[in-house]
Amino acid sequence: MSQVNELKLALENLSSKQHVISKEATYAKESLQSGYTQKNSPEIIEKQSAMMDEFNTSITLLMDVFSQSRFDSIMGLITDPLRLLLLNFFMSCFKGIGFAFGIVLVGLLLSSVFGQDLLTLFFN
């Protein structure tokens, strides 16, 4: 018989939606309803304007952080994987060409400085 009572209690809670609404939400609703009577109080208006100024400052700082981190361009690359792969491929090709050019340049420099000595060292 206790299962029947538990089921009735669960149905009553479900119909009143008490299990969904938190205590903080009911407190916020009560404070909001009581706040309508004090809506035009000068100290409340001053407090709200200070909070809005602080919010605007925070949003401005957040926008600066996102613009400096180039977050939008990184997200653009993530949403287009083909572009990311092609960009990485061409970057690695240029790095390889630069490495090969550097090796050839160092080899030419060494051969111009030690050319005759290297020939006699390897062929003797």
C-alpha positions as CSV (number, residue, x, y, z in Angstrom):
1,M,0.0,0.0,0.0
2,S,3.0,2.3,0.5
3,Q,3.8,2.2,-3.2
4,V,0.3,3.5,-4.0
5,N,0.8,6.4,-1.6
6,E,4.3,7.1,-3.0
7,L,2.7,7.1,-6.5
8,K,0.0,9.6,-5.4
9,L,2.6,11.8,-3.8
10,A,4.8,11.7,-7.0
11,L,1.8,12.6,-9.1
12,E,0.9,15.5,-6.8
13,N,4.5,16.8,-6.9
14,L,4.5,16.4,-10.7
15,S,1.3,18.3,-11.1
16,S,2.5,21.1,-8.8
17,K,6.0,21.0,-10.4
18,Q,7.7,21.5,-7.0
19,H,10.4,19.0,-7.9
20,V,11.5,21.1,-10.9
21,I,11.6,24.5,-9.3
22,S,14.5,25.1,-7.0
23,K,14.4,27.1,-3.7
24,E,16.5,29.8,-5.3
25,A,14.1,30.3,-8.1
26,T,11.1,30.7,-5.8
27,Y,13.1,33.1,-3.7
28,A,14.0,35.1,-6.8
29,K,10.4,35.2,-7.8
30,E,9.3,36.4,-4.4
31,S,12.0,39.1,-4.3
32,L,11.1,40.2,-7.8
33,Q,7.4,40.5,-6.9
34,S,8.3,42.5,-3.8
35,G,10.8,44.6,-5.8
36,Y,8.0,46.0,-8.0
37,T,6.9,48.1,-5.2
38,Q,10.4,49.6,-4.7
39,K,11.1,49.8,-8.4
40,N,11.7,53.6,-8.7
41,S,13.8,54.0,-5.6
42,P,16.8,56.2,-6.2
43,E,19.3,53.9,-4.6
44,I,18.1,51.0,-6.7
45,I,18.4,53.0,-9.8
46,E,21.9,54.0,-8.8
47,K,22.9,50.4,-8.0
48,Q,21.5,49.2,-11.3
49,S,23.4,51.9,-13.3
50,A,26.6,50.9,-11.5
51,M,26.0,47.3,-12.3
52,M,25.3,48.2,-16.0
53,D,28.6,50.2,-16.1
54,E,30.5,47.2,-14.7
55,F,28.8,44.9,-17.1
56,N,29.7,47.1,-20.1
57,T,33.3,47.3,-18.9
58,S,33.4,43.5,-18.6
59,I,31.9,43.0,-22.1
60,T,34.4,45.5,-23.5
61,L,37.3,43.6,-21.9
62,L,36.0,40.3,-23.2
63,M,35.7,41.6,-26.7
64,D,39.3,42.8,-26.5
65,V,40.5,39.4,-25.4
66,F,38.7,37.7,-28.2
67,S,40.0,40.1,-30.8
68,Q,43.6,39.8,-29.6
69,S,43.4,36.0,-29.5
70,R,42.0,35.8,-33.1
71,F,39.4,33.4,-31.8
72,D,37.2,33.9,-34.8
73,S,39.9,32.9,-37.3
74,I,40.8,29.8,-35.3
75,M,37.1,28.8,-35.2
76,G,36.9,29.4,-39.0
77,L,39.8,27.0,-39.5
78,I,38.2,24.4,-37.3
79,T,34.9,24.6,-39.1
80,D,36.6,24.0,-42.5
81,P,38.9,21.0,-42.2
82,L,39.9,21.0,-45.8
83,R,41.3,24.5,-45.6
84,L,43.2,23.5,-42.4
85,L,44.7,20.5,-44.1
86,L,45.7,22.5,-47.2
87,L,47.2,25.3,-45.1
88,N,49.3,22.9,-43.1
89,F,50.4,21.1,-46.3
90,F,51.6,24.2,-48.0
91,M,53.3,25.5,-44.8
92,S,55.2,22.3,-44.4
93,C,56.2,22.4,-48.1
94,F,57.6,25.9,-47.7
95,K,59.4,24.8,-44.5
96,G,61.0,21.9,-46.4
97,I,62.1,24.1,-49.3
98,G,63.6,26.5,-46.9
99,F,65.5,23.7,-45.1
100,A,66.8,22.4,-48.4
101,F,67.9,25.8,-49.5
102,G,69.7,26.4,-46.2
103,I,71.5,23.0,-46.5
104,V,72.6,23.9,-50.1
105,L,73.7,27.4,-49.0
106,V,75.8,26.0,-46.1
107,G,77.3,23.3,-48.4
108,L,78.3,26.0,-51.0
109,L,79.8,28.1,-48.3
110,L,81.9,25.2,-46.9
111,S,83.0,24.2,-50.4
112,S,84.1,27.7,-51.2
113,V,86.1,28.1,-48.0
114,F,87.5,24.5,-47.7
115,G,87.1,23.3,-51.3
116,Q,90.6,22.3,-52.1
117,D,91.3,20.8,-48.7
118,L,88.1,18.7,-48.8
119,L,89.0,17.4,-52.3
120,T,92.4,16.2,-51.1
121,L,90.9,14.8,-47.9
122,F,88.3,12.6,-49.7
123,F,90.4,11.5,-52.7
124,N,93.7,10.6,-50.8
